[in-house]
């Protein structure tokens, strides 16, 4: 077996190493190389972006499915079941599971894997936990690049599980072709609270733990919510799928099969209506803006901090000697001129 | 560029007593590490491949069942087989002192038994584990 333990790490941290070779290894499905590159991207290693350039031409093939919902709704369990279902079709599958970083220590406990460990030794399933590291949209900043890496590795389906979300953490729509929102009964009127945020991004609703009281009511509320929107002919109306108690094996499996079929239907719909193209266009826009932000704003802030100018700006704003608008205009003038000159 | 230490806390074998493992996971989180917790009843194969997929720097094994002499070395061996011998393995739990040598020889970097303070474990990690 090819030994990549040292070489990959050495390569990712240094200049002038063979990014083409590393990219090739990943494209050939080397798990170690791929997981290390994801790590380097999480840690913002500059050289890792070089490798990504060689990987990019091999991406754009995988279907990306987002799974989101409130904490404890059953996202990891549903994800785990989808992995099994896709493996039955002999699809190669990857999972990116995001959990929150502590705002105090910066540490994290990443526990989504617990529900998926039965797939740990399947060589065609790649599961990676990511911490949010301060990102606010329900994902990690490295998710986009991680998707590219898994895509280039030849995964057919990439499942992206968000942190437990509230209302606004909807970044998953920038990455997924199909978004599944997992809900549970018993939240009562809380559904009112979430209808503006994550309720809008669902392509498919799942009511999980549907053996519990309140399922019918939740289903009714959802359907009336969807009816409010009105229906245009040919438009996708998010189906509501009930998923029974995981212990009622027969109905549970049937429900998961329905979910899989619906994911397929949605994908067909995207292709047929050319919505897929629109989604990909939006994805490209978001991606370019993201890279612009990180590669222009990042270095400027770093430079300002290194020279102490940033602290100076902070104290001048605090003492009301200057306003942030003027200060930033000065910075902009300096950097943009220098950059072009 | 900030490198974050990633640790997998795992319970190999038939052992459902995971309070210790959970306390450690929490303590590592508070120390600023990213912790991947796998849950109980893991085979060494599951632990090794998960550690590689997660690109951790360290695997912490907790075992209270008495099977550490088989399970700990097996995880080290599987990591090595898969070209990941740079992932350090440490162990803890109910482990008699006379077994320490066997475990060290098998490649387990350190053994922590009841009575070790949480701080001293975190300190050990800070001193001995670095990314790259």
HADDOCK unambig.tbl for C-alpha pairs under 7 A between the chains (distance, minus, plus):
assign (segid A and resid 3 and name CA) (segid B and resid 83 and name CA) 5.00 0.50 0.50
assign (segid A and resid 4 and name CA) (segid B and resid 83 and name CA) 6.38 0.50 0.50
assign (segid A and resid 5 and name CA) (segid B and resid 83 and name CA) 5.55 0.50 0.50
assign (segid A and resid 5 and name CA) (segid B and resid 84 and name CA) 5.47 0.50 0.50
assign (segid A and resid 5 and name CA) (segid B and resid 86 and name CA) 6.97 0.50 0.50
assign (segid A and resid 9 and name CA) (segid B and resid 132 and name CA) 6.61 0.50 0.50
assign (segid A and resid 31 and name CA) (segid B and resid 53 and name CA) 6.60 0.50 0.50
assign (segid A and resid 32 and name CA) (segid B and resid 52 and name CA) 6.11 0.50 0.50
assign (segid A and resid 32 and name CA) (segid B and resid 53 and name CA) 6.80 0.50 0.50
assign (segid A and resid 35 and name CA) (segid B and resid 53 and name CA) 5.57 0.50 0.50
assign (segid A and resid 35 and name CA) (segid B and resid 54 and name CA) 6.42 0.50 0.50
assign (segid A and resid 35 and name CA) (segid B and resid 55 and name CA) 5.67 0.50 0.50
assign (segid A and resid 36 and name CA) (segid B and resid 55 and name CA) 5.95 0.50 0.50
assign (segid A and resid 39 and name CA) (segid B and resid 55 and name CA) 6.91 0.50 0.50
assign (segid A and resid 43 and name CA) (segid B and resid 1 and name CA) 6.63 0.50 0.50
assign (segid A and resid 43 and name CA) (segid B and resid 2 and name CA) 6.13 0.50 0.50
assign (segid A and resid 43 and name CA) (segid B and resid 3 and name CA) 5.68 0.50 0.50
assign (segid A and resid 44 and name CA) (segid B and resid 1 and name CA) 6.34 0.50 0.50
assign (segid A and resid 45 and name CA) (segid B and resid 1 and name CA) 6.75 0.50 0.50
assign (segid A and resid 105 and name CA) (segid B and resid 30 and name CA) 5.37 0.50 0.50
assign (segid A and resid 105 and name CA) (segid B and resid 31 and name CA) 6.35 0.50 0.50
assign (segid A and resid 105 and name CA) (segid B and resid 32 and name CA) 4.78 0.50 0.50
assign (segid A and resid 106 and name CA) (segid B and resid 32 and name CA) 4.96 0.50 0.50
assign (segid A and resid 107 and name CA) (segid B and resid 29 and name CA) 4.31 0.50 0.50
assign (segid A and resid 107 and name CA) (segid B and resid 30 and name CA) 6.04 0.50 0.50
assign (segid A and resid 107 and name CA) (segid B and resid 31 and name CA) 6.65 0.50 0.50
assign (segid A and resid 107 and name CA) (segid B and resid 32 and name CA) 3.71 0.50 0.50
assign (segid A and resid 107 and name CA) (segid B and resid 33 and name CA) 4.54 0.50 0.50
assign (segid A and resid 107 and name CA) (segid B and resid 34 and name CA) 4.99 0.50 0.50
assign (segid A and resid 108 and name CA) (segid B and resid 29 and name CA) 5.00 0.50 0.50
assign (segid A and resid 108 and name CA) (segid B and resid 33 and name CA) 6.55 0.50 0.50
assign (segid A and resid 108 and name CA) (segid B and resid 34 and name CA) 4.64 0.50 0.50
assign (segid A and resid 108 and name CA) (segid B and resid 35 and name CA) 5.88 0.50 0.50
assign (segid A and resid 109 and name CA) (segid B and resid 25 and name CA) 6.78 0.50 0.50
assign (segid A and resid 109 and name CA) (segid B and resid 29 and name CA) 6.13 0.50 0.50
assign (segid A and resid 109 and name CA) (segid B and resid 34 and name CA) 6.14 0.50 0.50
assign (segid A and resid 109 and name CA) (segid B and resid 35 and name CA) 4.78 0.50 0.50
assign (segid A and resid 109 and name CA) (segid B and resid 36 and name CA) 5.99 0.50 0.50
assign (segid A and resid 109 and name CA) (segid B and resid 37 and name CA) 6.98 0.50 0.50
assign (segid A and resid 110 and name CA) (segid B and resid 35 and name CA) 5.84 0.50 0.50
assign (segid A and resid 110 and name CA) (segid B and resid 36 and name CA) 4.71 0.50 0.50
assign (segid A and resid 110 and name CA) (segid B and resid 37 and name CA) 6.26 0.50 0.50
assign (segid A and resid 111 and name CA) (segid B and resid 36 and name CA) 6.12 0.50 0.50
assign (segid A and resid 111 and name CA) (segid B and resid 37 and name CA) 5.37 0.50 0.50
assign (segid A and resid 111 and name CA) (segid B and resid 38 and name CA) 6.85 0.50 0.50
assign (segid A and resid 113 and name CA) (segid B and resid 38 and name CA) 6.02 0.50 0.50
assign (segid A and resid 114 and name CA) (segid B and resid 37 and name CA) 6.88 0.50 0.50
assign (segid A and resid 114 and name CA) (segid B and resid 38 and name CA) 4.80 0.50 0.50
assign (segid A and resid 114 and name CA) (segid B and resid 39 and name CA) 5.35 0.50 0.50
assign (segid A and resid 117 and name CA) (segid B and resid 38 and name CA) 6.96 0.50 0.50
assign (segid A and resid 120 and name CA) (segid B and resid 46 and name CA) 5.14 0.50 0.50
assign (segid A and resid 120 and name CA) (segid B and resid 49 and name CA) 6.33 0.50 0.50
assign (segid A and resid 120 and name CA) (segid B and resid 50 and name CA) 5.78 0.50 0.50
assign (segid A and resid 121 and name CA) (segid B and resid 45 and name CA) 6.38 0.50 0.50
assign (segid A and resid 121 and name CA) (segid B and resid 46 and name CA) 5.21 0.50 0.50
assign (segid A and resid 121 and name CA) (segid B and resid 49 and name CA) 6.03 0.50 0.50
assign (segid A and resid 126 and name CA) (segid B and resid 53 and name CA) 6.53 0.50 0.50
assign (segid A and resid 127 and name CA) (segid B and resid 53 and name CA) 6.41 0.50 0.50
assign (segid A and resid 128 and name CA) (segid B and resid 53 and name CA) 6.11 0.50 0.50
assign (segid A and resid 128 and name CA) (segid B and resid 54 and name CA) 5.42 0.50 0.50
assign (segid A and resid 129 and name CA) (segid B and resid 54 and name CA) 6.63 0.50 0.50
